[in-house]
Amino acid sequence: MSEAVFVDASAWVAITNGKDRYHEEALRIFRRLLQSRTPLITSTWTAYEALTIVKTKLGYNQAERLWERMQRPSIVELVAVDERIEGEALELFWQYKDKDWGVIDCASLVVMDEAGCNQAFAYDRHFVQASQQYGFSLVRD
């Protein structure tokens, strides 16, 4: 089995939104990850961020389809952000004064660390920056 990959909201949006500039690449990567049975992980906060963006840009039905996909354990492990993860995320958020990472980004980093994820499927510039800081790689086509 392959090493787990964390899926960021930016990847979920790119997979779902046909007008996203990364859509075609994101679909190829997503299909490849599913075919190779690579474990995919995302957090509830990441999912909510993606759902909000998709609902705003594409409407209720697309958001509902994305949520159905995200709730399928055969596709992705949805990690609930609890008080402990939230606390650690806030610590990271306040620790990096020189970064404009959001609390959700920081929670994602905590989840990645705990899951042993050394790869992220993301297009968000914060993840690009964090990959350099933390030494994980970004999944690309």
Secondary structure by P-SEA (a helix, b strand, c coil): cccbbbbcaaaaaaaccccccaaaaaaaaaaaaaaaccbbbbcaaaaaaaaaaaaacccaaaaaaaaaaaacccccccccccaaaaaaaaaaaaacccccccaaaaaaaaaaaaacccccccccaaaaaaaaaaccccccc
